[in-house]
């Protein structure tokens, strides 16, 4: 990894496993509200990458389309409660 480091910030993981990406990092990465990202896990690091349509294959585009269609039926307070400890 001989890449130039642009910025270093810290974030805290919440009880639900959530983090807030610092504003500087969001701006440098070009992340905006609603940006879909992929989370890539390596043995020594985790990368957050923006999903860009020009870099996606047909199967991934289909998966993302299904995700928003299915979310209408699957996202509820009851589901969140049932899955919160997993």
N, C-alpha and C positions, 0 to 999 in steps of 0.2 A: 504494500500500500504506500506508494510514493506520491500520493495526491496532496495538493496544497490544502491546508486547513484554513477555512474562511472564518470560523468563529467557534467558540466553545462555551456552552451554557450548561446548566444543570436543570433537572426537572425531578419532581417527586412522584412516585407511583402511588395512586390512591388505593383504598381498600378494594375497589372494583377493578383494579389493574389499569386505570386510565392515567394518562399524562397530559400535560398542557405543553405543546411545543412552543418554546419562547418566540416572541414576536420577531426578533432578529433572525432566528433560524427559519421561521415561516417565510419571511420576506426574501431571504437569500435563496431559499429553495423554490420560491414561486408558489407556495401553498396558499390557497384562498379558501374561504368557507365553502364547504361542499366538495372540495377536491377529493377524489378517490385516490388512495395510496395503496401500495403493496408493502407488506411487512416481510422482509427477507431476513431469516435468521441463519447466522453462521456459528461456528463453534466459539468464536471470540468476539462477535459483535452482532448488532441488529441494525439493519438499514431500513429507512422509510423512503420509498421511491414514489414519485407521482405516477399515476397510470395515465398514459397518453394513448389515445386511440390509434395513432399511427404505429405504435410499438406493440399493439395487441393482435393476437391471432383470433380467428373466428370463434373458437371455443370459449376464449376468455370474454369476448364481447357478449356472447350468448349468456354466459354465467352472470355477468353484471346486469344485463337486462332482466334476467330471471330474479335476481336479488331484489331489485326495486319492486317488481310485480308481486313477489311472494311476501315482502315485508309488510304489506297492507294486512295480511291475514296472520302473520306470525309475530308481529311486534305488539305486545300488550303488557300491561302491568302484571298480569297473572304469569305470563311467560317469563318476564324478568325475575319475578320472585322464585319461580320454579328452578331457574337455571343459575341463580346468583352465586351459588357456592361451588360451581364447577370450574 
